[in-house]
């Protein structure tokens, strides 16, 4: 098995430029493909997940020019009802990229074509039934090629019509994101009919839905929202290219470096996200502040350093709005005084791995006392320092690898399968090495 050994770290200091946001990159690529006009996408994340989206668009016949490493020009289809892609029959392999699989499922379900969507074995274990049920309410023709409720899927031409549809909100916000992005293709623009999505139950990861709505607005489509229960698209709207759009630095990835600054004295500064960020995971800095860290927030950067007291404090937090960055808090808790409880994180179980179980297992290896609940994790740090020379298993999950790199701020640690970070941050360990002092 491949691994990387991280030596014990004394302090942290430095500045890191964040790669582009995965969530923003894949949303923008799909919106640009659907829009009227050509879109220059700058600061695009280059990773496995964005490669899956780009491959899918190429397969569907969308013209994408690579200007340089992080600059792509997408020639939009000027899509109208009924939506048609240049390639009307295709097999799409989407790896384990939920930000590609769920929105593409929704858009292709409202298109006039015959498509098969598949991924890696873990993607075929991640539920998609709630999204499929909602799309069927719009007349979509979707069938399961394996286990009911899970990928792989076959999508064939349906009888698409506008409707008021329902979708459960407590499994993945990507279901609602996909529906909203696809709804402009539920009726002819001159039909005068609108479509509405009603969310059943609690909507998790709300900031990601806010992100979707904000990006749709950049492409000229407005979503009317009533609290977090009802989302409506007025009739006659279609996507229009903004001409040029920049991808923000990834706030989820920034959490590892900000936590490193809070644990290892710092200061550590991340560039590419700041006061104007539209990403919910930037709220991670509020959690660090509650733990005692000193945070400075600029227009396009954030800086974190250790508390003046020298001690982080355990916290009890509802993490519904920061599900990805909350994993970083789980490892940060190893360096805090007292118990840390992370609540409302049931969605961890249907991510790249069962993150609740995986986090509990690996934290225990380091000496923590961990209580794993259905939707919470309670972490009591070891009283005599972290266990030495622990090998951390990463479960083919990029965020497991990155957040557990922070354990090296207390002990030498081995990270198994470090290459899994290629999903969102291929050179993560190079960047991490640049801010640590052994």
DOPA-511415 format. One line per 8 residues: number of its first residue (from 1); for each residue y, z, x of C-alpha. Coordinates in steps of 0.5 Angstrom, whole numbers, plus 500, padded with zeros to 3 digits. Each point is the difference from the previous one (the first is absolute). Example, Ala and Ser with C-alpha at 12.3 -4.5 7.8 and 13.67 -1.06 7.14 Angstrom:
% residues 2
1	491 516 525  507 498 502
//
This chain:
% residues 438
1	500 500 500  507 498 503  505 506 501  506 502 503  501 507 503  507 503 499  502 506 505  503 506 498
9	507 499 499  506 505 502  506 497 497  502 494 496  507 496 501  502 493 499  502 494 496  495 496 496
17	502 493 496  496 500 494  495 494 498  502 497 493  497 503 494  493 498 498  502 501 492  507 496 501
25	497 495 504  494 498 495  504 501 494  506 495 503  495 495 502  497 499 493  507 500 497  502 495 505
33	494 496 498  502 500 493  507 499 500  504 494 500  503 498 506  498 501 508  501 508 502  500 502 507
41	497 506 501  502 504 506  497 506 504  493 499 496  495 505 502  494 496 504  494 504 499  493 499 497
49	503 501 493  505 495 500  496 495 503  495 501 494  506 498 495  502 494 505  493 497 500  500 501 493
57	506 496 499  498 495 504  494 499 497  503 499 493  505 495 503  506 504 501  504 497 506  502 505 505
65	503 499 507  500 505 505  507 499 504  498 506 505  495 506 500  504 504 494  504 494 497  496 496 495
73	503 495 495  497 499 493  501 494 496  500 503 493  496 497 494  505 500 495  495 503 495  501 499 493
81	495 502 494  494 498 500  500 501 508  496 496 504  499 500 508  499 494 504  493 502 501  496 501 493
89	494 502 503  499 505 506  496 506 503  505 505 502  497 506 505  505 505 500  497 505 505  502 507 498
97	507 499 498  502 503 494  507 497 500  497 493 500  494 501 496  503 503 494  507 496 499  496 494 501
105	495 502 495  506 500 495  503 494 502  494 496 500  498 502 494  506 497 496  499 494 504  496 494 498
113	495 500 505  493 502 502  500 505 506  495 505 503  503 506 503  496 505 505  501 504 506  496 505 504
121	495 505 498  505 505 499  504 496 496  494 499 495  500 507 499  508 501 498  501 500 493  503 494 496
129	498 501 493  506 502 497  504 494 503  495 496 497  500 503 493  507 499 500  500 493 502  495 498 495
137	505 503 495  505 494 502  494 495 499  497 500 507  493 498 501  497 504 506  493 502 501  497 505 505
145	495 497 506  497 506 501  501 507 497  504 501 494  507 502 501  500 498 508  501 494 504  498 495 501
153	503 496 495  500 493 497  506 498 496  500 493 496  505 497 495  502 505 494  504 499 494  506 504 503
161	505 503 495  506 505 500  498 507 497  501 507 500  495 503 505  497 506 503  498 503 506  498 506 503
169	504 503 505  496 505 504  496 496 504  504 495 504  508 498 499  498 494 503  497 498 493  507 500 497
177	503 497 506  495 494 499  501 500 492  508 500 501  500 494 506  496 496 495  503 501 493  505 494 501
185	494 496 499  498 503 494  504 495 495  504 493 501  507 502 502  503 497 493  495 504 496  505 506 499
193	494 505 500  500 506 505  494 503 503  500 508 501  495 505 504  499 507 497  497 504 505  495 505 498
201	500 507 503  504 502 506  502 495 505  498 501 507  504 498 506  506 498 496  505 498 506  495 494 501
209	502 498 493  507 501 501  499 496 507  497 494 496  505 500 494  506 500 506  496 494 503  499 496 494
217	508 501 499  501 497 506  497 494 498  503 500 493  496 503 495  502 506 497  495 506 497  503 504 495
225	497 507 501  499 506 495  499 506 504  493 499 503  496 498 494  503 493 498  502 494 504  502 493 497
233	502 494 502  505 496 496  498 492 498  502 495 504  500 503 507  498 496 506  500 502 508  505 497 504
241	500 500 508  506 505 503  500 495 506  499 505 505  497 507 499  498 505 506  494 505 499  502 507 502
249	496 504 505  494 504 497  502 507 498  493 502 499  499 498 508  506 504 501  497 506 498  495 501 506
257	506 499 505  505 505 496  494 505 500  499 499 507  507 502 501  500 506 496  494 503 503  501 498 507
265	507 502 501  503 493 500  505 497 498  496 494 498  504 494 496  497 495 496  504 494 499  500 495 494
273	500 505 494  506 504 498  505 502 495  499 493 496  492 500 500  497 498 494  493 503 502  498 507 497
281	496 502 506  507 501 503  500 507 496  495 502 505  506 503 504  501 505 494  494 503 501  501 500 507
289	506 504 499  497 505 495  495 501 506  506 502 504  501 493 504  507 498 502  502 493 497  505 495 501
297	501 494 496  504 494 502  501 493 496  494 497 504  497 506 504  497 507 499  499 505 505  496 506 500
305	499 506 505  497 507 500  503 506 496  505 504 504  495 506 498  495 496 504  495 501 494  498 495 494
313	498 504 494  495 498 495  502 497 493  497 499 493  502 493 498  499 495 494  498 494 504  500 495 494
321	506 496 503  498 499 507  492 499 500  500 497 507  504 504 504  497 506 497  494 499 504  505 501 506
329	502 507 497  493 502 500  499 499 508  507 503 501  498 506 496  495 502 506  507 502 504  503 504 494
337	500 507 499  496 502 494  497 496 494  502 493 498  497 497 494  501 493 498  500 499 492  499 494 496
345	496 495 505  494 498 496  502 493 501  498 501 507  493 499 498  500 493 498  504 498 507  497 496 506
353	495 506 500  500 507 496  505 503 504  500 507 496  493 501 503  501 496 507  506 504 501  497 507 498
361	494 498 505  504 498 506  505 506 499  494 505 500  498 497 507  507 502 503  499 507 497  503 500 494
369	498 504 494  500 495 494  499 500 493  499 493 497  502 500 492  499 494 495  508 498 502  502 505 505
377	499 502 507  501 507 503  501 501 507  500 506 504  501 499 508  495 503 505  503 507 503  498 498 507
385	502 493 501  497 494 498  493 498 502  499 497 507  498 493 501  498 498 493  498 493 498  504 498 494
393	496 495 495  505 495 497  495 497 494  503 493 502  507 503 497  506 498 504  504 506 497  494 505 502
401	501 497 508  508 501 500  501 507 497  494 503 504  503 497 506  505 506 499  495 505 501  501 498 508
409	506 504 499  496 506 500  493 498 504  497 494 503  497 496 495  495 494 499  502 495 495  494 496 498
417	501 492 498  507 500 502  501 493 498  500 501 493  507 501 500  501 493 501  500 500 492  507 502 500
425	503 502 507  496 496 506  503 503 506  501 507 497  497 504 506  504 496 505  506 502 496  497 507 499
433	499 501 508  507 498 501  503 506 497  495 506 502  501 504 507  493 503 502
//
